[in-house]
Structure formats: C-alpha cells, structure tokens
Amino acid sequence: MNKLKSSTDQLITEIIKGIEENKGLDITLLDLREIENTVCDYFIIASGNSNTHVSSIAGSVEKEVSKVLHEKPWHTEGEQLAEWVLLDYVNVVVHIFQKPVREHYDIEGLWGDAKITNF
C-alpha cells in the first residue's frame, strides 16, 4: 500500500510540475478518496488561456510524467478542440480547461465533498 501511495504522490508531483512548466493557471487538487463510488482517487484541474495553451499544458504533463515515471495516460480525450483535455492516469485524472469551459462545468462545485488543495 505504501508503494502505491508513494507512486501516486510522485505522479501528482510530476503532473503539477508539467502544468507549472507551461504556466497553467488555477491548479487545484481534489482528493476523492473519502467519497463513495468515485472513478479515481484524485482530480487535478488547471486552466489555460486558449486552445493552444491548453494543448501545450497537456503535452507538458505527458512529457514530464513519461520522462520521470515512464508512464503514459491510460486514456486521453479532447486534444482536437483543446477546450477541455482529459488525461486519465487511472488513480489520477487531469482536467485542463479553457477558463470559460471550466466555469461552465464547475467540477470543483460538483465534487464539493472532496478535500481541495489549491496551488
């Protein structure tokens, strides 16, 4: 269990580093472990200013995680429009939004019972 926790912590660290390296905005970590019937343990949410910015943040996350942990996302969605890119690392799901799309879907509000950490 400790190995799983430490590998998840390291994954979160590398994802956040990838977001920060591309100047991702409003980075939020939602800890979903205390909520029943969730699809993963954590959501990491960040914003970009344009589809190019969102796309480059997603690319930076994938590159950083691959370089350090040799992992690729299990599933990705939204790369073509880059209004909302989702990177699924199984235990950790990354959501990178353009600001208006993030406000519209309000994931933080939908998962209001989660423990929230802002970076």
Protein Blocks (a to p, Z undefined) as FASTA:
>chain_A
ZZmmmmmmmmmmmmmmmmmmnopahiacddfklpghiabfbdcddddfbfklmmmmmmmm
mmmmmmmnopacfbdehklnomaccddehjaccddddfklmmmnommlmmmmbccddZZ
